[in-house]
């Protein structure tokens, strides 16, 4: 079993005997050999036959009580999950519940759960206290998504991504041209002085973001490349002892402008390779 909780503020109420305990479901990619009585667990494994979903520890077995899709809804829409088993007295479940399960199978909302019924019941209802005035979970209750865990994300309004009111992610093709583009050059040889090592017409209007440079070998003096835009000098790319510096006065650039890089100095014999990268953002 993993040692972290289900990564959201999801209350799970376990009703057993005459007691009610609020807890959080642990996450596991397999059902553990050790069963913890009245513990709740979210199975997210991919190995059959156990289906993904919510499990309750009963005796020496893990009992399936609700499917995984309802847990996702519970997380993102602010629902409360309640599990009932081995009751000492009859219980009337909250009638604001909108779905119920008996031994993991969906049923109509029961008006009463009998103590003599040894089945496991699960109900799901909306928790108004968890929702803000717009009916959504407050941002502070959601963790930030990472590359390894689910969570809340925000979409940059200038990006090509958009989200519908139903939460559907899509790509706005009208914004696809506004992504960054790089001009990358790698020279596996030492060029000759006054040699044009790069020439390209810029693909779109944009803004210069910055650049990086590096070379192989050491030199007591700088090796300098001159950068021009439509024949006008706009800066230099210089290399000294393996490190490169990009110094350009560029700001806004226009489509089809000619960007050229020319070697302005001699190259010492000890220096053999050069590489530089210039980054632009499309308007």
N, C-alpha and C positions, 0 to 999 in steps of 0.2 A: 504494500500500500504506500502511496506517496505520503510525504509528511506535510503537505499543504492542504488547505481547505479549498472547496469549490470557489473559484476566484471571483466571486461577486457577493453582494450583500443579499443572500438568499436564505431567509428563515425556513427551517424545517422543524415542525412541531411533531414530536413523537408522543402519542397517547397510549399508555400501557397501564394495566391495572386501574388504579384511581389517580395516577400521576400523569402530568403533562410536562414535558421538558422541551425547551427550545435548543436546537443544536445546529451544526453546519455539517454538510456532507463532505467527507474526504473524497479525493479523486484517485482512481486506480485504473491501470490498463489491464488488470486481471483480478479475479476474485481471490482475495488472500486465503491461505489455508487456515489461518487463525480467525475465528469468528468472534466478534465482540458483540455481546448481547445489547440489543437496542441501538447499536451504532448504525448510522446511515452512510451509504457509500454510493458515489456516482461512478459507474463503470463506463470507461471510454475506450475499451480494448477493441481489437479487430478479430479476435479469435473466437469462432463459434464453439459450443452452441449457445453460450450465455449472451442474451441480447444486451446492448448498451441501454443504460437507464439507471433508475434509482433502486437500490437494494437496502434491505433492513436485516440486521443480524438477529436471528431467532434461533435460540438453542445452539445447535452446532452447524447450522446452514445459513447461507445468505439467501434471503427471499426477495424475488423480483416484485417491485410494487408499483413502478410507473415507468413509461417509456422516456427515452432521452429527449425527444422533440419537445415534450411539455416542459422539461427543465430549462431548455433554451428560452422558451416563452416566459417562464417564470423569472428568469434572470433579467431579460431585456424589457419586460413590461411591468415588473413589480408585482409578481404573484407570490402567494404564500402556499407552501406545501405542508399538508398535515397527513400523518400516517397513524392509523389506529390498529392495535392488535392486542389480543389477550386482555380484553377489558373486564374490569370487576363489576361494572354497572353499565346499563344501557347509556348510549351517548347519542345526542342529536347533533349531527354535523352542521356546520355553518351553512345556511341555505343560500348565502350569496356565492357559494362555490359554483363554478360553471362547468366543471368536469370532475368525474370521480372514477376510481378504478377499484376493482375487487380482484385481489391476487394478480394485479398487473393488467387486467382486462377492463376496458372502458365500460361503464354502466351508467344508468340514470342516477342522479343524486339521490342517495337513500334518505328517507325522512328520519330514520333512526337506525343506529347500528347496535344490534343486540349483543349483550355480553356472552350469550351462549353461542354466537356465531364466531368461530375461530379463524375465519378468513381474515386476510389483511386488506384493509381499506385505505385508500389514499384520496384526498380531496385537494383541489387547487382553487384558490380564490384570489381576487384582486385585493391588495392592501392599499387602501387610500392614503394611509399615513406615509407610505413610501414615495408617492407621486407628487410632483409639483403642480402648479396651477394649470399647466398645459396638459396634464395627464401623463407625463413622462417621468422616468427615474431621474432625480437630480444628478448632475454631473459628478458631484463629490462622492457619490455612492458607487461609481464605476471606476475600476482601475484603468490605467493607460495600457493600451495594447502594445505588445512587443513582438519580436519575430518568433517567439516561442510560446506565447500565451494570448488568448483572446482578451479583448478589452475595448475600451472606448477609443475612437479615433475622430479627428477633425479633418475636414477636407479644405485645402487651400482654395479660396474662391477664384484664384488665378490659374488653378491647375485645370487639366483636361478632364478630371473626374467630377462626377456629380452624383447626388443622392436624391432619390425621389421621396415624397412624403411617406411612402410605404417602406422606405429603407432599402430600395433597390439601387445598387451601385452601377453606374454606367459611364461611358466615355463620351465626352462632347467633342465630336470631330472638328468643330469650328475652332477649338483651342489647341488642336494637336500641333500646330505649327509654332506654338509659343514655348516649346521646350528648349532647353539649352542645346547648343551644338558646339562640338569641340573641333579645333584644328590641331591635329597631332602629327608631329614629324619625328622620324627616327632616322639618323644618318649613321650607318654602320662603317663609314669611312671618313677620312679627313678631307673636306672639300678644299678647293683652291681659293686663294684670295680673289674677291670680286665675283665669285660664283654665286648665282641665284640658286639657293637650295630649296626654296618653296615659293610657289606662285599659285594663287587661286582667287577667283571671283567669289565674293561672299554670297552665300545662298539666300540671305534674307536680311531685312532691316533688323537691327538689334542693338544691344548694349554690351560693351566689353566688360567682362567680369574679373578677369585676371589670368595669370599664367604661371607655369612652372617649367623648370629646365634642369637638366643634369647632363654630365658628360663622363667619359671614362678616361682616366689618366690624370696626371697632375701637370701644372704649368706655373712657372713663376710669374708670368704675365697673363693678363686677361685675353681671352679669345672673344671677339665681339662680332655679332651679327647685327646688321642694320635692318629695321622694319619700316616699310613704306606702305602707304595707302594711297592708291591712285598716283603714285610717283612722289608723294610728299612724305618726308621722314617723320615718323610718329613715335620712334623710340628704338630701344636696343634690347638684344638678348645677349648677355655676357656670361662667360664661364671662367672660373678660376679654381684650380685644385679640385676638380670634380663637382663643384657646386655651381648652379646656374641662377641668374637673376633676370627676371623679365621686367623691364621698365618701359611702359608704354603710356602715351598721353591720350590714348583712345577713349572716347566715351560712346557716343552714338555712332553707329555705322549703318550704311545703306546697302541694300541688295545690289549685287553686280559690281560693287567697288572692288578693285584689284589689290589684294594684300600680298606683299612680296617680302621675302627674307633673304638678305644677301650677306655673305661673309665679308667683313671689312678689314680683317687683320690676318696675318699669317698664323698658321696652326703649328705649334711645336710638335716635334716628332713623337713625343711621349703621349700626346692626346690623339685618340683614334675614333671615338664615337661621341655623337651628340644626340640629344633628344629634347624636344620642348612641346608644350601643350598650351594652346590659347583657348579660353572658354568665353562663349558669347550667349546671351539670352535673346531669343527672338522677341520682337515687339508684337 
